[in-house]
Amino acid sequence: MKKQWKWYVYIVECLDGTYYTGCTWNILNRMEQHISRLGSKYTQKHGFKQLVYFEEHNNLENARLREKQVKNWNQEKKRKLIDGEWKKDW
């Protein structure tokens, strides 16, 4: 039986209060990269504060589509997702 990878779309809060949205198959490793400033250029510049949200996807294509969708949202809409005020399937 072939292993089914899980993909994660996540949001981290940066030290300046902004959010970074990303996608990974290994969320723990990716957080370690952000913490050590080896992650994205955005979190290298803005600093990593904490992981505030993540959701699981069964394939990379769906995860990438969702990542793109969330990245295009403003801070308020992301905050509502983080706080559970918006549904995942929007």
Kinemage of the C-alpha trace (Angstrom):
@kinemage 1
@onewidth
@group {chain A} dominant
@subgroup {mainchain}
@vectorlist {calphas} color= white
{ca met a 1} P 0.000 0.000 0.000
{ca lys a 2} L 1.372 3.375 -1.030
{ca lys a 3} L 1.802 5.924 1.749
{ca gln a 4} L -0.622 8.830 1.534
{ca trp a 5} L 1.151 12.116 2.267
{ca lys a 6} L -0.637 14.751 4.278
{ca trp a 7} L -0.109 18.374 3.379
{ca tyr a 8} L -0.631 21.328 5.672
{ca val a 9} L -1.532 24.933 5.034
{ca tyr a 10} L -0.474 27.004 7.990
{ca ile a 11} L -0.372 30.551 9.282
{ca val a 12} L 2.333 31.864 11.565
{ca glu a 13} L 2.223 35.134 13.422
{ca cys a 14} L 5.362 37.196 13.021
{ca leu a 15} L 6.989 39.364 15.679
{ca asp a 16} L 5.592 42.510 14.034
{ca gly a 17} L 2.007 41.166 14.181
{ca thr a 18} L 1.746 40.253 10.497
{ca tyr a 19} L 0.892 36.777 9.249
{ca tyr a 20} L 2.758 34.443 6.955
{ca thr a 21} L 0.880 31.662 5.153
{ca gly a 22} L 2.716 28.589 3.917
{ca cys a 23} L 2.357 24.976 2.866
{ca thr a 24} L 4.360 21.916 3.930
{ca trp a 25} L 4.197 18.156 4.349
{ca asn a 26} L 6.178 18.268 7.634
{ca ile a 27} L 4.809 21.018 9.828
{ca leu a 28} L 7.155 20.424 12.783
{ca asn a 29} L 10.254 20.624 10.609
{ca arg a 30} L 8.920 23.712 8.862
{ca met a 31} L 8.292 25.492 12.175
{ca glu a 32} L 11.860 24.690 13.234
{ca gln a 33} L 13.047 26.278 9.986
{ca his a 34} L 11.011 29.433 10.638
{ca ile a 35} L 12.214 29.641 14.248
{ca ser a 36} L 15.857 29.325 13.204
{ca arg a 37} L 15.307 31.884 10.397
{ca leu a 38} L 15.952 29.290 7.699
{ca gly a 39} L 12.331 29.330 6.546
{ca ser a 40} L 10.847 31.875 4.192
{ca lys a 41} L 12.368 35.243 3.383
{ca tyr a 42} L 9.237 36.817 4.873
{ca thr a 43} L 9.701 35.256 8.305
{ca gln a 44} L 13.434 35.928 8.144
{ca lys a 45} L 12.592 39.625 7.787
{ca his a 46} L 9.575 39.838 10.122
{ca gly a 47} L 10.581 37.251 12.738
{ca phe a 48} L 8.697 34.166 13.919
{ca lys a 49} L 6.410 34.464 16.934
{ca gln a 50} L 4.110 31.440 16.843
{ca leu a 51} L 2.093 29.007 14.778
{ca val a 52} L -1.511 30.212 14.999
{ca tyr a 53} L -3.383 28.003 12.515
{ca phe a 54} L -3.064 24.932 10.327
{ca glu a 55} L -5.299 22.674 8.306
{ca glu a 56} L -4.665 19.293 6.716
{ca his a 57} L -5.091 18.397 3.036
{ca asn a 58} L -4.875 15.035 1.288
{ca asn a 59} L -2.882 16.247 -1.708
{ca leu a 60} L -0.443 18.958 -2.708
{ca glu a 61} L -2.670 20.462 -5.379
{ca asn a 62} L -5.491 21.218 -2.915
{ca ala a 63} L -3.039 22.515 -0.338
{ca arg a 64} L -1.406 24.877 -2.859
{ca leu a 65} L -4.791 26.199 -3.999
{ca arg a 66} L -5.797 26.852 -0.401
{ca glu a 67} L -2.442 28.461 0.412
{ca lys a 68} L -2.855 30.833 -2.541
{ca gln a 69} L -6.402 31.674 -1.469
{ca val a 70} L -5.433 32.478 2.125
{ca lys a 71} L -2.306 34.428 1.093
{ca asn a 72} L -4.551 36.798 -0.853
{ca trp a 73} L -6.692 37.583 2.191
{ca asn a 74} L -6.193 40.688 4.298
{ca gln a 75} L -5.088 40.507 7.933
{ca glu a 76} L -8.655 40.787 9.256
{ca lys a 77} L -9.930 37.862 7.223
{ca lys a 78} L -6.936 35.738 8.281
{ca arg a 79} L -7.601 36.664 11.931
{ca lys a 80} L -11.197 35.493 11.581
{ca leu a 81} L -10.015 32.163 10.152
{ca ile a 82} L -7.532 31.808 13.027
{ca asp a 83} L -10.268 32.623 15.556
{ca gly a 84} L -12.654 30.099 13.986
{ca glu a 85} L -15.094 32.693 12.709
{ca trp a 86} L -14.737 31.564 9.052
{ca lys a 87} L -15.236 28.109 7.658
{ca lys a 88} L -12.386 26.202 6.053
{ca asp a 89} L -14.254 25.549 2.791
{ca trp a 90} L -14.878 29.176 1.856
